[in-house]
Amino acid sequence: MTERMTDQLSLIRECMRGNPRAQKQLYDAHAEIMLGVCYRYTKSLSDAEDVLQDAFVRVFTHLHQYREDGELGAWIRRIVVNTALNFLKRPSKNHERLEFNDDELPHPTAWQDPQVDLEAKELAGLIRLLPSGYQTVFNLFAIEGYAHAEIARLLGIREVTSRSQYMRARTALAGLVERHHSPQPKADCHGK
């Protein structure tokens, strides 16, 4: 066992004992990355921070269930994603509720990879502009690597709905990318 693994296991044990310093250390080690995960599923930084807080409460509550054979960060990420999905399913006036168009597409929509150079932050911002259902399925499939069957189970939708939402998300995202990178008309000297 490596020294890092031994240190991580002792940190986990201290967290399970309720040691606040250990809990802060674990939180600090993972919070920044996990906030990014939360932000991909929400429409505001405030909502992402709320999801992160809820997720870490769950992490500390269920830390005893962590199996030491897997990567701790991956285990935490799964909790964060599930917490974000639960947040989206909750009815609230303060955030956009997760909605899906259950209509199947008559034909798969072609994805045309736009040949543009996008920064990761720009792309993430464009993904956040998608309707919540598209955004969620796109993130789960394209970013997190979930299969459509698993997405359907997680979200309580049909597998074909997951596939359809993903294809629609890709099409909408391609349009956003195209608009984002199309040259803006220049105003003449009279501001027209």
Long-range contacts (C-beta under 8 A, 24 or more apart in sequence): 8-72, 9-68, 12-63, 12-66, 12-68, 12-72, 15-60, 15-63, 16-63, 16-64, 23-60, 26-59, 27-56, 30-72, 30-73, 30-76, 31-56, 33-73, 34-76, 34-77, 34-80, 37-77, 37-80, 37-81, 37-84, 38-80, 38-83, 38-84, 39-124, 39-128, 40-84, 40-124, 40-127, 40-128, 40-135, 40-139, 40-143, 41-81, 41-84, 41-85, 41-87, 41-88, 41-135, 41-136, 41-139, 42-84, 42-87, 42-88, 42-95, 43-95, 43-96, 43-128, 43-132, 44-95, 47-87, 47-94, 47-95, 50-87, 51-80, 51-83, 51-84, 51-87, 52-80, 54-83, 54-87, 55-79, 55-80, 55-83, 55-84, 58-83, 81-140, 81-144, 82-154, 85-136, 85-154, 85-155, 88-132, 88-136, 89-155, 89-156, 96-132, 97-132, 98-132, 98-133, 98-136, 98-155, 99-131, 99-132, 99-133, 100-133, 100-137, 100-155, 100-157, 100-161, 100-165, 101-133, 101-164, 101-165, 101-168, 102-157, 102-158, 102-161, 103-164, 104-160, 104-161, 104-164, 105-164, 105-167, 105-168, 108-167, 109-167, 109-168, 109-170, 109-171, 111-167, 111-170, 111-171, 111-174, 112-174, 113-174, 114-174, 114-177, 114-178, 114-181, 116-177, 116-180, 116-181, 118-177, 118-180, 118-181, 122-180, 123-177, 126-173, 126-176, 126-177, 126-180, 127-173, 129-176, 130-169, 130-172, 130-173, 130-176, 131-172, 133-165, 134-165, 134-166, 134-168, 134-169, 134-172, 135-169, 137-162, 137-165, 137-166, 137-169, 138-165, 138-166, 138-169, 138-170, 138-173, 141-166, 142-166
